[in-house]
Amino acid sequence: MQPAVAHSREFERVRDLPRRVLDLETAREWAAFLTPRFALRPGAKLRPWQAQSIADAVQCGGAWLALPVGQGKTLLSWLLPTAMQAERTLLIVPGSLAAKTYADFASYVDTWRAPARPIRIETREKLATVGGAEMLDAYQPDLIIIDEADDVSNARSAAARRIDRYVRKHDVRVVAMTGTPARKSIMGYWHIVAWCLGDGAPLPLVESEARMWALALDEHSGRRPSLGPLGSTVREARAWYRRRLTETAGVVVVDEDSCTAPLTVRVRLAREDAVLDAAFARFLVELETPGGIPISDPLSRWLLDSQLGLGLYTRWNPPPPDRWRNARRNVARFVREQIDASTRSDHPLDTEAQVLRRFASHPIVREWLTVKPTFAGTTETVWISRSALDSCLDWLRELRAEGMPGIVWCGSVDFGRALAREAGLQYYGQRGQSESGGALHTAPMGESLVASWGANKKGFNLQAWPRQLITMPPQSAKWLEQIFGRSHRSGQDEHVIVDVLATSGGTIDAFEEAIAEALNVRATVSLTQKLLRADIVRARPRITAENEFRWATRKG
């Protein structure tokens, strides 16, 4: 029997929620009404969508705000406690943004009305610890504001579970803000919308029903259930859901760009290199790196492919025992086979962790779980090529010739530090800090810099650097949206040009997957990300017998 989306009480509750259509004129009226109530200086003005967000949060007792990157979400964090008459406000931010948030709040004091009581700022990372649960119970917030709410998109993460338990037990209002609400599934924000709106949420509050909706609406390769009351076709069902979501009070989805400056995204090919050609031939044939680390799932393939393209790999030092190494290779092969076999099933598998849970009693899995704890060696980085390093140095020289500062974004700490040393630049890692103690939000303007995109892709205003080069590009439109938004944001006057360094066919695949993800977000959430607004300039390498493995793509 084919599974189906049910015409249930939850469906009827969602269907029958009142509707309203957001429009810019109404948002401007809210801005004109609310600005005098919060601004302390002439000339200070709320943006229309900031004001609409405040109005929705007050009227609905919470809100889910999907606002474009650069729309001023930090100022909302400052004003919402006053607007919602909160006694104890807890603001949750990524660890990398804590220092910047304190600095931004200090800058508001003489311009915007301060909350009657201090806002407590805690990081998502702290919330994930045992002390995070104790903090919630001790502080007893009556308003929780979650900045960069997509950081708790995994409902099973420790931070999300702690918020969920607290919301279920206490009378608390929740406002969640994000510029990138989803990647591949509505389940990435289902629980967050439920925290914010409760019975007013435009999604089923029963998790099993929400998951059936996700199987019906998400873009995936598995078997799709009958769409039931959602529509007769996937396109029709997505259109119904998109309208239902965006026309719900307390949901503010703004499908516009906060920046009117042009944005160009260009694929830039790294230098050719015979050593990398040989390394990729082994990687794609033997499905493991030169260091003997095997591919197990799509995420590990992207990670290992991207590292190798940068000219480096990791290996165990000392090497693991033969039994451990063989068990690792066997389970990696088993995981790949199960993921491939599940592609067209009702419940496709995507990760190694999912496979190990589902097949926990399989002999190959049992052997791996038995021997895994017997070896706890460390890894070391081995460099085999300068192709990517020299390609980045080429880019920096071109910028210097133009008199233009730029940012090289790095997905590998080893690569980022090595590049910064060779280029004589600062490398900004965790929490936006450099090794010399500098802070990214106070980086010297006019000077190029190197930064970790994993640690610093959110929150920072870096519009003084209108040129970017992304190495080890993520396969996520959500993350690219955040990276682009550091420079391409409200107030930017320059043409922003982002170069994506392609070091292999795998990195080209990752870029195309990000575009596909952005199209899915637009279809379900009605949010057009920067990647779809940009002028995209693709590049393809000249394929030879020597480099065909390095530049192999899944689409050929």
VEXDREN-2710 file (C-alpha; in Angstrom, 1 decimal):
% VEXDREN-2710
k/r/px/py/pz
1/MET/0.0/0.0/0.0
2/GLN/1.4/3.4/-1.0
3/PRO/1.9/5.8/1.9
4/ALA/-0.1/9.0/1.6
5/VAL/-0.5/12.5/3.0
6/ALA/-3.6/12.2/5.2
7/HIS/-6.7/14.5/5.2
8/SER/-6.4/14.7/9.0
9/ARG/-7.4/17.1/11.7
10/GLU/-3.9/18.6/11.5
11/PHE/-4.3/19.1/7.8
12/GLU/-7.7/20.8/8.4
13/ARG/-6.2/23.0/11.2
14/VAL/-3.4/24.1/8.8
15/ARG/-5.8/24.7/5.9
16/ASP/-8.2/26.7/8.0
17/LEU/-5.7/29.1/9.5
18/PRO/-6.4/32.8/8.7
19/ARG/-4.6/34.1/5.7
20/ARG/-3.0/37.5/5.0
21/VAL/-0.8/38.6/2.1
22/LEU/2.3/40.6/3.0
23/ASP/2.8/43.8/0.9
24/LEU/5.5/46.5/1.0
25/GLU/3.0/49.3/1.4
26/THR/1.7/47.9/4.7
27/ALA/5.2/47.2/5.9
28/ARG/6.1/50.9/5.2
29/GLU/3.1/52.0/7.2
30/TRP/4.3/49.9/10.1
31/ALA/7.7/51.5/9.8
32/ALA/6.2/55.0/9.9
33/PHE/4.1/54.0/12.9
34/LEU/6.9/52.2/14.9
35/THR/10.0/54.3/14.1
36/PRO/9.0/57.2/16.5
37/ARG/8.4/54.7/19.3
38/PHE/11.9/53.3/19.1
39/ALA/14.2/55.8/17.4
40/LEU/16.1/58.3/19.7
41/ARG/17.8/60.3/16.9
42/PRO/16.4/62.1/13.9
43/GLY/17.1/60.2/10.7
44/ALA/17.0/56.8/12.4
45/LYS/14.4/54.7/10.6
46/LEU/13.2/51.2/10.7
47/ARG/13.2/49.4/7.4
48/PRO/9.7/48.3/6.3
49/TRP/10.3/44.5/6.8
50/GLN/11.9/45.1/10.2
51/ALA/8.8/46.9/11.3
52/GLN/6.5/44.2/9.8
53/SER/8.5/41.6/11.7
54/ILE/8.0/43.5/15.0
55/ALA/4.3/43.9/14.3
56/ASP/3.8/40.1/13.6
57/ALA/5.8/39.1/16.6
58/VAL/3.7/41.2/18.9
59/GLN/0.4/40.3/17.4
60/CYS/1.1/36.5/17.2
61/GLY/3.2/36.2/20.4
62/GLY/6.1/34.9/18.3
63/ALA/7.3/34.9/14.7
64/TRP/9.4/33.0/12.2
65/LEU/11.3/35.6/10.2
66/ALA/13.0/34.6/6.9
67/LEU/14.6/37.9/6.0
68/PRO/17.3/38.4/3.4
69/VAL/20.9/38.5/4.5
70/GLY/21.7/42.1/5.5
71/GLN/18.1/43.2/6.5
72/GLY/19.1/44.2/10.0
73/LYS/18.2/41.2/12.2
74/THR/20.5/42.2/15.0
75/LEU/18.6/45.4/15.5
76/LEU/15.4/43.4/15.7
77/SER/17.0/41.4/18.6
78/TRP/17.6/44.7/20.4
79/LEU/14.0/46.1/19.9
80/LEU/11.8/43.0/20.2
81/PRO/12.1/42.7/24.0
82/THR/10.7/46.2/24.4
83/ALA/8.0/45.6/21.8
84/MET/6.9/42.3/23.3
85/GLN/7.2/43.6/26.9
86/ALA/9.6/40.8/27.9
87/GLU/10.9/40.4/31.4
88/ARG/13.8/38.0/30.7
89/THR/15.0/37.8/27.1
90/LEU/17.5/35.1/26.0
91/LEU/19.2/35.8/22.6
92/ILE/20.8/32.7/21.1
93/VAL/23.6/33.4/18.6
94/PRO/26.3/31.4/16.9
95/GLY/29.6/31.5/18.8
96/SER/31.3/33.4/16.0
97/LEU/28.8/36.3/16.3
98/ALA/28.8/36.8/20.1
99/ALA/31.5/39.5/20.1
100/LYS/30.0/41.3/17.1
101/THR/26.5/41.2/18.7
102/TYR/27.8/42.9/21.9
103/ALA/29.5/45.5/19.7
104/ASP/26.4/46.1/17.6
105/PHE/24.2/46.5/20.8
106/ALA/26.7/49.1/22.2
107/SER/26.3/51.0/18.9
108/TYR/22.5/51.2/19.3
109/VAL/22.4/52.8/22.8
110/ASP/22.2/56.4/21.7
111/THR/20.2/55.7/18.5
112/TRP/17.5/53.2/19.5
113/ARG/15.4/52.7/22.6
114/ALA/17.1/50.2/24.9
115/PRO/15.2/47.3/26.5
116/ALA/14.1/47.9/30.1
117/ARG/16.1/44.9/31.2
118/PRO/19.4/43.5/29.9
119/ILE/19.3/40.9/27.1
120/ARG/21.1/37.8/28.0
121/ILE/23.2/36.6/25.1
122/GLU/24.2/32.9/24.9
123/THR/25.8/31.0/22.2
124/ARG/24.3/28.0/20.4
125/GLU/27.5/26.1/21.3
126/LYS/27.0/26.7/25.0
127/LEU/23.3/25.7/24.8
128/ALA/24.4/22.4/23.4
129/THR/26.4/21.6/26.6
130/VAL/25.0/20.2/29.9
131/GLY/25.4/23.7/31.3
132/GLY/23.1/25.0/28.6
133/ALA/20.1/23.0/30.0
134/GLU/20.9/24.2/33.5
135/MET/21.1/27.8/32.2
136/LEU/17.7/27.7/30.7
137/ASP/16.1/26.3/33.8
138/ALA/17.8/28.8/36.0
139/TYR/17.2/31.9/33.9
140/GLN/13.6/31.1/33.0
141/PRO/13.4/33.3/29.9
142/ASP/9.9/34.4/28.8
143/LEU/11.2/35.4/25.3
144/ILE/13.7/33.4/23.3
145/ILE/15.1/35.1/20.2
146/ILE/17.1/32.8/18.0
147/ASP/19.4/34.5/15.5
148/GLU/20.7/32.4/12.6
149/ALA/18.0/29.9/13.5
150/ASP/19.0/27.5/10.7
151/ASP/21.9/26.6/13.1
152/VAL/19.3/24.5/15.0
153/SER/17.8/23.0/11.9
154/ASN/18.6/19.5/13.1
155/ALA/15.8/18.8/15.5
156/ARG/17.9/16.0/17.1
157/SER/20.9/18.3/18.0
158/ALA/21.5/18.9/21.6
159/ALA/20.7/22.6/21.4
160/ALA/17.5/22.0/19.5
161/ARG/16.4/19.4/22.0
162/ARG/17.0/21.7/24.9
163/ILE/15.0/24.5/23.4
164/ASP/12.2/22.1/22.5
165/ARG/12.0/20.7/26.1
166/TYR/11.9/24.2/27.5
167/VAL/9.2/25.5/25.1
168/ARG/7.0/22.5/25.9
169/LYS/7.3/23.0/29.6
170/HIS/7.1/26.8/29.9
171/ASP/5.0/29.7/28.8
172/VAL/7.6/31.3/26.6
173/ARG/7.4/33.2/23.3
174/VAL/9.9/32.4/20.5
175/VAL/11.1/34.6/17.6
176/ALA/13.4/32.8/15.1
177/MET/15.3/34.7/12.5
178/THR/17.2/33.4/9.5
179/GLY/18.3/34.5/6.1
180/THR/18.6/30.9/4.9
181/PRO/15.6/28.9/6.3
182/ALA/16.2/25.6/4.6
183/ARG/18.4/23.4/2.6
184/LYS/16.7/20.3/1.3
185/SER/13.7/19.6/3.5
186/ILE/10.9/21.4/5.3
187/MET/11.9/19.3/8.3
188/GLY/14.9/21.7/8.7
189/TYR/12.5/24.4/10.0
190/TRP/9.3/22.4/10.9
191/HIS/10.2/22.3/14.7
192/ILE/11.3/25.9/14.7
193/VAL/8.0/27.2/13.2
194/ALA/6.2/25.1/15.8
195/TRP/8.2/26.7/18.7
196/CYS/7.3/30.2/17.3
197/LEU/3.6/29.8/16.5
198/GLY/2.3/26.7/18.2
199/ASP/-1.3/26.0/17.1
200/GLY/-0.9/28.8/14.5
201/ALA/1.9/27.0/12.7
202/PRO/1.2/26.3/9.0
203/LEU/2.7/22.8/9.4
204/PRO/1.5/19.7/11.1
205/LEU/2.5/19.6/14.8
206/VAL/2.5/15.8/14.7
207/GLU/6.0/14.8/13.6
208/SER/4.9/11.8/11.7
209/GLU/2.6/13.9/9.6
210/ALA/5.2/16.6/9.1
211/ARG/7.6/13.9/7.8
212/MET/4.9/12.6/5.3
213/TRP/4.5/16.2/4.1
214/ALA/8.3/16.4/3.7
215/LEU/8.4/13.2/1.6
216/ALA/5.6/14.7/-0.6
217/LEU/7.1/18.2/-1.0
218/ASP/10.9/17.9/-0.8
219/GLU/13.2/17.3/-3.7
220/HIS/14.6/13.8/-3.3
221/SER/15.2/10.6/-5.3
222/GLY/13.1/8.3/-3.1
223/ARG/9.6/7.1/-3.7
224/ARG/7.1/9.9/-3.2
225/PRO/3.8/9.2/-1.2
226/SER/0.4/10.0/-2.6
227/LEU/0.0/13.8/-2.2
228/GLY/-3.6/13.5/-0.9
229/PRO/-5.1/16.9/0.0
230/LEU/-2.0/18.8/-0.9
231/GLY/-2.6/18.7/-4.6
232/SER/-2.8/16.4/-7.7
233/THR/0.8/17.1/-8.8
234/VAL/4.1/17.9/-6.9
235/ARG/4.1/21.3/-8.5
236/GLU/0.5/22.0/-7.4
237/ALA/1.3/20.7/-3.9
238/ARG/4.3/22.9/-3.5
239/ALA/2.4/25.9/-4.8
240/TRP/-0.4/25.3/-2.2
241/TYR/2.2/24.8/0.6
242/ARG/4.2/27.8/-0.4
243/ARG/1.1/30.1/-0.3
244/ARG/-0.1/28.5/3.0
245/LEU/3.3/29.1/4.6
246/THR/3.8/32.7/3.4
247/GLU/0.2/33.8/4.0
248/THR/0.2/32.8/7.7
249/ALA/0.4/35.6/10.3
250/GLY/3.7/35.3/12.3
251/VAL/5.5/34.1/9.2
252/VAL/7.5/36.8/7.4
253/VAL/9.2/35.6/4.3
254/VAL/10.7/38.4/2.3
255/ASP/11.5/37.4/-1.3
256/GLU/13.7/40.3/-2.2
257/ASP/17.4/41.1/-2.1
258/SER/18.7/43.5/0.6
259/CYS/21.3/44.7/-1.9
260/THR/20.7/46.3/-5.2
261/ALA/24.3/46.2/-6.4
262/PRO/25.2/43.8/-9.2
263/LEU/26.4/40.3/-8.2
264/THR/28.4/38.1/-10.5
265/VAL/29.5/34.5/-9.5
266/ARG/32.2/33.1/-11.7
267/VAL/33.7/29.6/-11.7
268/ARG/37.5/29.9/-11.8
269/LEU/39.6/26.9/-12.7
270/ALA/42.6/26.0/-10.6
271/ARG/46.0/25.4/-12.3
272/GLU/46.5/22.0/-14.0
273/ASP/48.8/19.6/-12.1
274/ALA/50.1/16.1/-13.1
275/VAL/50.4/15.1/-9.4
276/LEU/46.7/15.8/-8.8
277/ASP/45.8/14.0/-12.0
278/ALA/47.4/10.9/-10.7
279/ALA/45.9/11.3/-7.1
280/PHE/42.4/11.7/-8.5
281/ALA/42.8/8.6/-10.7
282/ARG/43.4/6.6/-7.6
283/PHE/40.7/8.4/-5.6
284/LEU/37.9/7.6/-8.1
285/VAL/39.0/4.1/-8.9
286/GLU/39.9/2.9/-5.4
287/LEU/37.4/5.2/-3.7
288/GLU/39.9/6.3/-1.0
289/THR/42.5/9.0/-0.6
290/PRO/46.3/8.5/-0.9
291/GLY/46.2/8.4/2.9
292/GLY/44.0/5.3/2.8
293/ILE/40.8/7.0/4.1
294/PRO/37.8/5.6/2.2
295/ILE/34.7/7.3/0.8
296/SER/31.6/6.1/2.7
297/ASP/28.8/8.6/1.9
298/PRO/28.2/11.7/-0.2
299/LEU/29.4/14.1/2.5
300/SER/32.7/12.2/2.9
301/ARG/33.1/12.2/-0.9
302/TRP/32.7/16.0/-1.0
303/LEU/35.1/16.5/1.9
304/LEU/37.8/14.2/0.6
305/ASP/37.4/15.3/-3.0
306/SER/37.6/19.0/-1.9
307/GLN/40.7/18.4/0.3
308/LEU/42.5/16.6/-2.5
309/GLY/41.7/19.3/-4.9
310/LEU/43.4/21.8/-2.5
311/GLY/46.6/19.7/-2.8
312/LEU/46.4/17.9/0.5
313/TYR/45.1/14.9/2.3
314/THR/45.2/13.4/5.8
315/ARG/46.6/10.1/6.9
316/TRP/46.8/8.2/10.2
317/ASN/50.0/8.6/12.1
318/PRO/50.8/6.0/13.3
319/PRO/48.9/3.8/10.8
320/PRO/46.0/1.8/12.2
321/PRO/46.2/-2.0/12.8
322/ASP/45.3/-4.1/9.8
323/ARG/42.1/-5.4/11.4
324/TRP/40.9/-1.8/12.0
325/ARG/41.8/-0.6/8.5
326/ASN/40.1/-3.6/6.8
327/ALA/37.0/-3.1/8.9
328/ARG/36.9/0.5/8.0
329/ARG/37.2/-0.2/4.3
330/ASN/34.5/-2.9/4.5
331/VAL/32.0/-0.8/6.3
332/ALA/32.6/2.2/4.0
333/ARG/31.9/-0.1/1.0
334/PHE/28.8/-1.5/2.7
335/VAL/27.6/2.1/3.4
336/ARG/28.0/3.1/-0.2
337/GLU/26.1/0.0/-1.4
338/GLN/23.2/0.6/1.0
339/ILE/22.9/4.3/0.1
340/ASP/22.9/3.4/-3.6
341/ALA/20.3/0.6/-3.1
342/SER/18.0/2.9/-1.1
343/THR/17.9/5.7/-3.7
344/ARG/14.4/4.8/-5.0
345/SER/12.9/3.6/-1.7
346/ASP/10.4/5.2/0.6
347/HIS/13.2/6.1/3.1
348/PRO/16.4/6.8/1.1
349/LEU/19.6/6.8/3.1
350/ASP/22.1/9.7/2.8
351/THR/24.7/9.3/5.5
352/GLU/26.9/6.7/7.1
353/ALA/25.2/7.3/10.5
354/GLN/21.8/6.4/9.0
355/VAL/23.1/3.2/7.5
356/LEU/24.8/2.1/10.7
357/ARG/21.6/2.7/12.7
358/ARG/19.4/0.8/10.2
359/PHE/21.8/-2.1/9.8
360/ALA/23.2/-2.2/13.3
361/SER/23.0/-6.1/13.5
362/HIS/24.7/-6.7/10.1
363/PRO/28.1/-8.6/10.6
364/ILE/30.1/-5.9/8.7
365/VAL/28.6/-3.1/10.9
366/ARG/29.1/-5.1/14.1
367/GLU/32.7/-5.8/13.2
368/TRP/33.3/-2.1/12.6
369/LEU/31.6/-1.0/15.8
370/THR/33.6/-3.6/17.7
371/VAL/37.1/-2.6/16.4
372/LYS/36.5/1.1/16.1
373/PRO/37.2/2.0/19.7
374/THR/40.5/0.0/19.6
375/PHE/42.3/2.6/17.6
376/ALA/42.4/6.3/18.5
377/GLY/45.3/7.5/16.5
378/THR/45.8/11.0/15.2
379/THR/45.9/12.3/11.7
380/GLU/48.5/14.5/10.0
381/THR/48.2/16.6/6.8
382/VAL/50.3/15.7/3.8
383/TRP/50.8/18.2/1.0
384/ILE/51.2/16.9/-2.6
385/SER/50.4/19.9/-4.8
386/ARG/50.6/23.7/-4.9
387/SER/48.0/24.0/-7.6
388/ALA/45.3/25.6/-5.4
389/LEU/47.7/27.6/-3.4
390/ASP/49.3/29.2/-6.5
391/SER/45.9/29.7/-8.0
392/CYS/44.8/31.7/-4.9
393/LEU/48.1/33.7/-5.0
394/ASP/47.4/34.4/-8.7
395/TRP/44.0/35.8/-7.7
396/LEU/45.4/38.0/-5.0
397/ARG/48.1/39.4/-7.3
398/GLU/45.4/40.3/-9.8
399/LEU/43.5/42.2/-7.1
400/ARG/46.6/44.0/-6.0
401/ALA/47.1/45.2/-9.6
402/GLU/43.5/46.5/-9.6
403/GLY/44.0/48.2/-6.1
404/MET/41.1/46.1/-4.8
405/PRO/40.9/44.3/-1.5
406/GLY/39.4/40.8/-1.4
407/ILE/38.5/37.9/0.8
408/VAL/39.8/34.3/0.3
409/TRP/37.3/32.0/2.0
410/CYS/38.7/28.7/3.0
411/GLY/37.0/25.4/4.0
412/SER/40.2/23.9/5.2
413/VAL/42.1/25.3/8.2
414/ASP/45.4/23.9/7.1
415/PHE/45.0/25.4/3.6
416/GLY/43.8/28.8/5.0
417/ARG/46.8/29.1/7.4
418/ALA/49.3/28.1/4.7
419/LEU/47.8/30.6/2.2
420/ALA/47.8/33.4/4.8
421/ARG/51.5/32.8/5.6
422/GLU/52.6/32.8/2.0
423/ALA/50.5/35.9/1.1
424/GLY/51.5/37.8/4.2
425/LEU/47.8/38.2/5.3
426/GLN/45.7/37.6/8.4
427/TYR/43.8/34.4/8.7
428/TYR/40.5/34.6/10.6
429/GLY/39.3/31.4/12.1
430/GLN/37.0/30.4/14.9
431/ARG/34.9/33.2/16.4
432/GLY/36.3/35.6/13.8
433/GLN/39.7/35.7/15.6
434/SER/43.1/35.8/14.0
435/GLU/46.2/34.2/15.5
436/SER/47.5/37.6/16.4
437/GLY/44.3/38.4/18.3
438/GLY/42.6/40.5/15.7
439/ALA/38.9/40.4/15.1
440/LEU/37.2/40.0/11.8
441/HIS/34.6/42.7/12.4
442/THR/37.5/45.2/12.9
443/ALA/39.7/43.9/10.1
444/PRO/41.7/46.8/8.4
445/MET/39.8/48.0/5.4
446/GLY/41.8/48.2/2.2
447/GLU/43.7/45.0/3.0
448/SER/42.9/41.6/1.6
449/LEU/42.3/38.8/4.2
450/VAL/41.9/35.0/4.4
451/ALA/39.0/33.6/6.5
452/SER/37.3/30.3/7.3
453/TRP/33.9/30.2/5.7
454/GLY/32.8/27.5/8.1
455/ALA/33.4/29.8/11.1
456/ASN/32.6/33.2/9.7
457/LYS/30.0/32.9/7.0
458/LYS/27.3/34.5/9.1
459/GLY/26.6/37.9/10.6
460/PHE/29.7/39.9/9.6
461/ASN/29.4/43.0/7.6
462/LEU/32.3/42.8/5.1
463/GLN/31.0/45.0/2.3
464/ALA/34.4/46.8/2.3
465/TRP/35.6/43.7/0.5
466/PRO/33.6/43.5/-2.8
467/ARG/35.7/40.7/-4.2
468/GLN/35.6/37.1/-2.9
469/LEU/37.3/33.8/-3.8
470/ILE/35.8/30.7/-2.3
471/THR/38.0/27.6/-2.0
472/MET/36.5/24.2/-1.1
473/PRO/33.1/25.6/-2.1
474/PRO/30.2/24.1/-0.1
475/GLN/27.5/22.1/-1.8
476/SER/24.8/24.2/-0.1
477/ALA/23.0/27.2/-1.5
478/LYS/22.2/28.1/2.1
479/TRP/25.9/28.5/3.0
480/LEU/26.7/30.3/-0.3
481/GLU/23.9/32.7/0.5
482/GLN/25.6/33.5/3.8
483/ILE/29.1/33.8/2.2
484/PHE/27.9/36.1/-0.6
485/GLY/26.0/38.2/2.0
486/ARG/29.1/39.2/3.9
487/SER/29.9/41.6/0.9
488/HIS/26.6/41.7/-1.1
489/ARG/24.4/43.4/1.5
490/SER/22.4/46.5/2.2
491/GLY/24.6/49.6/1.8
492/GLN/26.9/48.0/-0.8
493/ASP/27.6/50.3/-3.8
494/GLU/30.2/48.2/-5.6
495/HIS/29.7/45.4/-8.1
496/VAL/30.4/42.3/-6.0
497/ILE/32.3/39.6/-7.9
498/VAL/32.6/36.2/-6.3
499/ASP/35.0/33.6/-7.8
500/VAL/34.4/30.0/-7.0
501/LEU/37.7/28.0/-7.3
502/ALA/37.1/24.7/-9.0
503/THR/39.8/22.3/-8.2
504/SER/38.1/19.1/-9.5
505/GLY/35.0/17.8/-11.2
506/GLY/33.6/17.2/-7.7
507/THR/33.8/20.9/-6.8
508/ILE/32.0/21.7/-10.0
509/ASP/29.3/19.2/-9.0
510/ALA/29.0/20.8/-5.6
511/PHE/28.4/24.2/-7.2
512/GLU/25.7/22.8/-9.5
513/GLU/24.1/21.0/-6.5
514/ALA/23.9/24.3/-4.7
515/ILE/22.0/25.8/-7.6
516/ALA/19.6/22.9/-7.6
517/GLU/19.0/23.4/-3.8
518/ALA/18.3/27.1/-4.3
519/LEU/15.7/26.2/-6.9
520/ASN/14.0/23.8/-4.4
521/VAL/14.0/26.5/-1.7
522/ARG/12.3/28.9/-4.1
523/ALA/9.7/26.3/-5.0
524/THR/8.7/25.6/-1.4
525/VAL/9.5/28.7/0.7
526/SER/9.1/31.4/-1.9
527/LEU/12.6/32.7/-1.2
528/THR/14.9/33.5/-4.1
529/GLN/18.5/33.3/-2.9
530/LYS/21.4/35.3/-4.2
531/LEU/22.7/32.4/-6.2
532/LEU/19.6/32.6/-8.4
533/ARG/19.7/36.4/-8.7
534/ALA/23.4/36.5/-9.7
535/ASP/24.9/36.5/-13.1
536/ILE/26.6/33.1/-13.2
537/VAL/29.7/32.6/-15.4
538/ARG/30.6/28.9/-15.7
539/ALA/34.0/27.5/-16.8
540/ARG/34.9/24.0/-18.0
541/PRO/38.4/22.6/-18.2
542/ARG/39.9/21.1/-21.3
543/ILE/39.7/17.4/-20.7
544/THR/42.7/15.3/-21.6
545/ALA/43.7/11.7/-21.1
546/GLU/45.9/12.8/-18.2
547/ASN/43.3/14.9/-16.3
548/GLU/40.0/13.2/-17.1
549/PHE/39.7/11.7/-13.6
550/ARG/40.4/15.0/-11.8
551/TRP/37.8/16.8/-13.8
552/ALA/35.2/14.0/-14.0
553/THR/31.7/15.2/-13.1
554/ARG/28.6/13.1/-12.4
555/LYS/26.9/14.7/-15.4
556/GLY/29.9/14.1/-17.7
END
